[in-house]
Amino acid sequence: MIEMRGLRKDYGGFSAVQGLDLDVAPGQVYGFLGPNGAGKTTTIKMLTGLLKPTAGTIRLCGIDLAAEPLKAKALTGYVPDRPELFPSLSARETLRLVAGLHGLAAPAAALRSAGLVEAFGLTAFFDEPTGSYSHGMRQKLALACALLPSPQVLILDEPMVGLDPQGGRQVKDLLRRLAQRGLTVFLSIHTLEVAEQLCDRLAVLQDGRLVAEGTLQDLRRRAGNEGGDLEQAFLKLTGGGLALDDAQLFGDGHG
């Protein structure tokens, strides 16, 4: 459902993404991991057509994104890490706008919109302007907008940011149910505990390069720590962790 070959993005003399090859199968929840600045958001912006790759190809649902961008995007839902909504529009009006952009029949779109809003616990705020929403509520509405046209691929950039524990659990359960119904979910995520619970396969990016890919067990094996958790494997693979002693943190004489 997602195929990347030799994907690269350069900014002047700096390569944010370097020769990325990835395949994501139907019905998978695929986690995209990496420290800040690893190239995750750049990759996602290329996947969604917001950035043009310097080199390489992207196929979504078998469709070449560069050759047939509208056809590929019509099968794809996307939620950025900071969703931007029109603050004066209500959720009902926002979903109606999205339905119109996708050419959906109004009666069916209205029925599906109401169902999505109820699923995300936003029914009481359906006709309130989104400018009054909390970040978590905007995140849920953005996800509802992405799901409205029934995409085959859902691309999410840090979907858990700003969600309370209840909202985070709702989204996790929803993503698993969607994957069980055949939807492919590709998400970047920093919360490794959630990634461990949710994802079927994972890719770890470091300095724009793929350093590991596979199941959780594959990553543990690659990190040489088959009995550890994802956090231990991730830190080993990316060289994470701070090596500061007390003198550096608190100053001499305070250790």
MARLO-365957 format. One record per residue (C-alpha): residue number from 1; residue in one letter; chain; x, y, z negated. Coordinates in Angstrom, 3 decimals, decimal comma. Layout:
<rs>
R; seq; type; mol; c1; c2; c3
R; NUM; A; A; X; Y; Z;
...
</rs>
This chain:
<rs>
R; seq; type; mol; c1; c2; c3
R; 1; M; A; 0,000; 0,000; 0,000;
R; 2; I; A; 2,989; 2,285; -0,556;
R; 3; E; A; 6,187; 1,812; 1,420;
R; 4; M; A; 9,217; 4,081; 1,249;
R; 5; R; A; 12,299; 3,547; 3,380;
R; 6; G; A; 15,496; 5,586; 3,120;
R; 7; L; A; 13,597; 8,450; 1,496;
R; 8; R; A; 15,778; 11,485; 0,866;
R; 9; K; A; 15,230; 15,115; -0,078;
R; 10; D; A; 18,054; 17,651; 0,057;
R; 11; Y; A; 18,091; 21,222; -1,188;
R; 12; G; A; 21,142; 22,818; 0,351;
R; 13; G; A; 24,071; 20,759; -0,883;
R; 14; F; A; 22,031; 19,031; -3,599;
R; 15; S; A; 20,212; 15,716; -3,030;
R; 16; A; A; 17,192; 15,415; -5,343;
R; 17; V; A; 16,257; 11,983; -3,944;
R; 18; Q; A; 18,822; 9,751; -2,281;
R; 19; G; A; 17,899; 6,848; 0,001;
R; 20; L; A; 14,894; 5,541; -1,933;
R; 21; D; A; 13,401; 2,190; -0,855;
R; 22; L; A; 10,230; 1,034; -2,664;
R; 23; D; A; 7,225; -1,202; -2,010;
R; 24; V; A; 4,015; -1,154; -4,054;
R; 25; A; A; 1,476; -3,935; -3,540;
R; 26; P; A; -2,338; -3,648; -3,662;
R; 27; G; A; -3,904; -3,720; -7,116;
R; 28; Q; A; -0,698; -2,880; -8,982;
R; 29; V; A; -0,174; -0,268; -11,660;
R; 30; Y; A; 3,326; 0,848; -10,749;
R; 31; G; A; 5,333; 2,924; -13,214;
R; 32; F; A; 7,901; 5,446; -11,982;
R; 33; L; A; 10,388; 6,213; -14,759;
R; 34; G; A; 13,403; 8,428; -15,162;
R; 35; P; A; 14,845; 11,225; -17,288;
R; 36; N; A; 14,003; 14,856; -16,564;
R; 37; G; A; 15,501; 15,911; -13,249;
R; 38; A; A; 15,778; 12,350; -11,931;
R; 39; G; A; 13,683; 13,131; -8,835;
R; 40; K; A; 10,298; 11,675; -9,839;
R; 41; T; A; 8,148; 14,731; -9,124;
R; 42; T; A; 10,041; 15,426; -5,888;
R; 43; T; A; 9,285; 11,862; -4,761;
R; 44; I; A; 5,617; 12,225; -5,676;
R; 45; K; A; 5,359; 15,511; -3,765;
R; 46; M; A; 6,767; 13,745; -0,709;
R; 47; L; A; 4,283; 10,884; -1,186;
R; 48; T; A; 1,394; 13,337; -1,229;
R; 49; G; A; 2,635; 15,358; 1,747;
R; 50; L; A; 3,403; 18,470; -0,311;
R; 51; L; A; 7,098; 18,198; 0,562;
R; 52; K; A; 8,633; 17,069; 3,836;
R; 53; P; A; 11,438; 14,499; 3,398;
R; 54; T; A; 14,878; 15,361; 4,705;
R; 55; A; A; 15,097; 11,771; 5,929;
R; 56; G; A; 13,257; 8,476; 5,640;
R; 57; T; A; 9,684; 7,276; 6,102;
R; 58; I; A; 6,573; 6,896; 3,965;
R; 59; R; A; 3,654; 4,601; 4,782;
R; 60; L; A; 0,424; 4,736; 2,767;
R; 61; C; A; -2,068; 1,906; 3,349;
R; 62; G; A; 0,007; 1,024; 6,410;
R; 63; I; A; -0,267; 4,546; 7,864;
R; 64; D; A; 2,807; 6,634; 8,633;
R; 65; L; A; 2,400; 9,809; 6,559;
R; 66; A; A; 4,432; 11,951; 8,964;
R; 67; A; A; 2,634; 10,728; 12,096;
R; 68; E; A; -0,943; 10,701; 10,744;
R; 69; P; A; -0,986; 12,881; 7,610;
R; 70; L; A; -4,740; 13,520; 7,444;
R; 71; K; A; -5,582; 9,843; 7,860;
R; 72; A; A; -3,087; 8,829; 5,149;
R; 73; K; A; -4,182; 11,559; 2,730;
R; 74; A; A; -7,849; 10,626; 3,161;
R; 75; L; A; -7,048; 7,273; 1,526;
R; 76; T; A; -5,053; 8,800; -1,326;
R; 77; G; A; -6,027; 10,474; -4,607;
R; 78; Y; A; -3,543; 12,710; -6,438;
R; 79; V; A; -3,391; 14,317; -9,877;
R; 80; P; A; -0,392; 16,604; -10,574;
R; 81; D; A; 1,159; 16,988; -14,008;
R; 82; R; A; -0,464; 20,426; -14,390;
R; 83; P; A; -3,783; 20,302; -12,544;
R; 84; E; A; -4,955; 23,663; -11,256;
R; 85; L; A; -8,732; 24,178; -11,139;
R; 86; F; A; -10,797; 27,214; -10,205;
R; 87; P; A; -11,521; 28,579; -13,698;
R; 88; S; A; -14,841; 30,183; -12,787;
R; 89; L; A; -16,292; 26,961; -11,343;
R; 90; S; A; -18,028; 24,364; -13,463;
R; 91; A; A; -17,185; 20,670; -13,265;
R; 92; R; A; -20,319; 20,145; -11,185;
R; 93; E; A; -19,274; 22,849; -8,719;
R; 94; T; A; -15,676; 21,610; -8,631;
R; 95; L; A; -16,756; 18,075; -7,769;
R; 96; R; A; -19,204; 19,406; -5,171;
R; 97; L; A; -16,326; 21,326; -3,575;
R; 98; V; A; -14,144; 18,203; -3,486;
R; 99; A; A; -17,003; 16,190; -1,979;
R; 100; G; A; -17,422; 18,796; 0,752;
R; 101; L; A; -13,714; 18,793; 1,566;
R; 102; H; A; -13,861; 15,019; 2,022;
R; 103; G; A; -17,077; 15,151; 4,050;
R; 104; L; A; -19,011; 13,026; 1,553;
R; 105; A; A; -22,796; 12,834; 1,745;
R; 106; A; A; -24,233; 15,180; -0,894;
R; 107; P; A; -26,728; 12,819; -2,645;
R; 108; A; A; -24,226; 9,960; -3,012;
R; 109; A; A; -21,456; 12,364; -4,085;
R; 110; A; A; -23,699; 13,955; -6,721;
R; 111; L; A; -24,576; 10,547; -8,155;
R; 112; R; A; -20,926; 9,456; -8,225;
R; 113; S; A; -19,867; 12,797; -9,744;
R; 114; A; A; -22,327; 12,398; -12,603;
R; 115; G; A; -21,060; 8,871; -13,250;
R; 116; L; A; -17,410; 9,952; -13,317;
R; 117; V; A; -18,152; 12,888; -15,619;
R; 118; E; A; -19,996; 10,563; -17,989;
R; 119; A; A; -17,134; 8,031; -17,896;
R; 120; F; A; -14,692; 10,752; -18,970;
R; 121; G; A; -16,955; 12,123; -21,698;
R; 122; L; A; -17,492; 15,478; -19,980;
R; 123; T; A; -21,270; 15,373; -19,506;
R; 124; A; A; -21,908; 18,012; -22,183;
R; 125; F; A; -19,544; 20,371; -20,325;
R; 126; F; A; -20,728; 19,561; -16,777;
R; 127; D; A; -22,006; 23,089; -16,144;
R; 128; E; A; -19,420; 24,978; -18,209;
R; 129; P; A; -16,647; 26,907; -16,372;
R; 130; T; A; -13,431; 24,917; -16,296;
R; 131; G; A; -11,556; 27,975; -17,565;
R; 132; S; A; -13,010; 27,124; -20,993;
R; 133; Y; A; -11,706; 23,533; -20,857;
R; 134; S; A; -8,786; 22,235; -22,903;
R; 135; H; A; -5,788; 20,840; -21,028;
R; 136; G; A; -6,972; 17,290; -21,692;
R; 137; M; A; -10,432; 18,067; -20,314;
R; 138; R; A; -8,915; 19,590; -17,176;
R; 139; Q; A; -6,752; 16,491; -16,809;
R; 140; K; A; -9,825; 14,255; -16,966;
R; 141; L; A; -11,735; 16,385; -14,469;
R; 142; A; A; -8,777; 16,371; -12,078;
R; 143; L; A; -8,724; 12,577; -12,299;
R; 144; A; A; -12,477; 12,478; -11,618;
R; 145; C; A; -11,889; 14,671; -8,537;
R; 146; A; A; -9,165; 12,314; -7,306;
R; 147; L; A; -11,443; 9,291; -7,739;
R; 148; L; A; -14,546; 10,873; -6,198;
R; 149; P; A; -13,788; 9,895; -2,555;
R; 150; S; A; -12,929; 6,291; -3,624;
R; 151; P; A; -9,243; 6,302; -2,591;
R; 152; Q; A; -7,235; 3,146; -2,004;
R; 153; V; A; -4,097; 4,627; -3,591;
R; 154; L; A; -4,045; 6,828; -6,705;
R; 155; I; A; -0,885; 8,875; -7,373;
R; 156; L; A; -0,505; 10,408; -10,834;
R; 157; D; A; 2,244; 12,648; -12,192;
R; 158; E; A; 2,363; 12,330; -16,003;
R; 159; P; A; -1,371; 11,602; -16,449;
R; 160; M; A; -1,192; 11,240; -20,253;
R; 161; V; A; 0,161; 14,746; -20,942;
R; 162; G; A; -2,232; 16,734; -23,126;
R; 163; L; A; -4,583; 13,843; -23,851;
R; 164; D; A; -5,533; 12,983; -27,418;
R; 165; P; A; -5,287; 9,296; -28,489;
R; 166; Q; A; -8,910; 8,626; -27,541;
R; 167; G; A; -8,518; 10,270; -24,140;
R; 168; G; A; -5,251; 8,435; -23,517;
R; 169; R; A; -6,908; 5,115; -24,307;
R; 170; Q; A; -9,799; 5,942; -21,958;
R; 171; V; A; -7,403; 6,687; -19,115;
R; 172; K; A; -5,314; 3,553; -19,742;
R; 173; D; A; -8,404; 1,350; -19,761;
R; 174; L; A; -9,723; 3,048; -16,634;
R; 175; L; A; -6,472; 2,562; -14,703;
R; 176; R; A; -6,352; -1,120; -15,577;
R; 177; R; A; -9,961; -1,590; -14,481;
R; 178; L; A; -9,307; 0,257; -11,221;
R; 179; A; A; -6,280; -1,926; -10,502;
R; 180; Q; A; -8,331; -5,048; -11,192;
R; 181; R; A; -10,767; -3,810; -8,526;
R; 182; G; A; -7,908; -3,537; -6,014;
R; 183; L; A; -6,889; 0,130; -6,336;
R; 184; T; A; -3,144; 0,761; -6,235;
R; 185; V; A; -1,958; 3,133; -8,986;
R; 186; F; A; 1,439; 4,843; -8,782;
R; 187; L; A; 2,301; 6,983; -11,787;
R; 188; S; A; 5,279; 8,780; -13,205;
R; 189; I; A; 5,323; 8,567; -16,972;
R; 190; H; A; 7,614; 9,517; -19,851;
R; 191; T; A; 5,777; 7,618; -22,582;
R; 192; L; A; 7,607; 4,309; -22,413;
R; 193; E; A; 5,280; 2,542; -24,845;
R; 194; V; A; 2,334; 3,312; -22,556;
R; 195; A; A; 4,320; 2,233; -19,483;
R; 196; E; A; 5,155; -1,052; -21,198;
R; 197; Q; A; 1,476; -1,711; -21,952;
R; 198; L; A; 0,066; -0,544; -18,637;
R; 199; C; A; 2,406; -1,203; -15,728;
R; 200; D; A; 2,771; -4,382; -13,673;
R; 201; R; A; 6,059; -3,241; -12,164;
R; 202; L; A; 8,438; -0,370; -12,870;
R; 203; A; A; 11,103; 1,602; -11,064;
R; 204; V; A; 13,819; 3,565; -12,866;
R; 205; L; A; 15,265; 6,606; -11,134;
R; 206; Q; A; 18,490; 8,333; -12,197;
R; 207; D; A; 20,030; 11,313; -10,387;
R; 208; G; A; 17,789; 10,679; -7,384;
R; 209; R; A; 18,820; 7,030; -7,040;
R; 210; L; A; 16,972; 3,829; -7,848;
R; 211; V; A; 18,884; 2,065; -10,644;
R; 212; A; A; 16,408; -0,736; -11,437;
R; 213; E; A; 13,082; -2,107; -10,200;
R; 214; G; A; 10,811; -4,984; -11,151;
R; 215; T; A; 8,749; -6,311; -14,010;
R; 216; L; A; 9,483; -5,421; -17,620;
R; 217; Q; A; 11,369; -8,703; -17,958;
R; 218; D; A; 13,423; -7,865; -14,846;
R; 219; L; A; 14,425; -4,509; -16,370;
R; 220; R; A; 15,328; -6,132; -19,688;
R; 221; R; A; 17,479; -8,653; -17,862;
R; 222; R; A; 19,147; -5,927; -15,793;
R; 223; A; A; 19,918; -4,016; -18,977;
R; 224; G; A; 21,362; -7,147; -20,612;
R; 225; N; A; 18,786; -7,061; -23,390;
R; 226; E; A; 16,116; -9,661; -22,655;
R; 227; G; A; 14,667; -9,519; -26,154;
R; 228; G; A; 14,370; -5,725; -26,323;
R; 229; D; A; 11,558; -3,326; -25,496;
R; 230; L; A; 11,257; -0,976; -22,527;
R; 231; E; A; 12,763; 1,955; -24,420;
R; 232; Q; A; 15,956; 0,001; -25,117;
R; 233; A; A; 16,180; -1,150; -21,498;
R; 234; F; A; 15,508; 2,363; -20,174;
R; 235; L; A; 18,184; 3,986; -22,341;
R; 236; K; A; 20,699; 1,331; -21,372;
R; 237; L; A; 19,942; 1,708; -17,659;
R; 238; T; A; 20,063; 5,518; -17,688;
R; 239; G; A; 22,856; 5,991; -20,237;
R; 240; G; A; 20,467; 7,853; -22,532;
R; 241; G; A; 20,918; 8,750; -26,146;
R; 242; L; A; 22,708; 11,619; -27,876;
R; 243; A; A; 26,116; 11,122; -29,446;
R; 244; L; A; 26,055; 14,005; -31,927;
R; 245; D; A; 27,520; 13,678; -35,395;
R; 246; D; A; 26,388; 15,595; -38,485;
R; 247; A; A; 29,122; 18,199; -38,098;
R; 248; Q; A; 27,858; 19,089; -34,622;
R; 249; L; A; 24,269; 19,246; -35,777;
R; 250; F; A; 24,654; 21,021; -39,087;
R; 251; G; A; 28,092; 22,610; -38,981;
R; 252; D; A; 31,280; 21,697; -40,834;
R; 253; G; A; 30,891; 21,040; -44,511;
R; 254; H; A; 27,213; 20,108; -44,296;
R; 255; G; A; 27,619; 16,439; -43,362;
</rs>
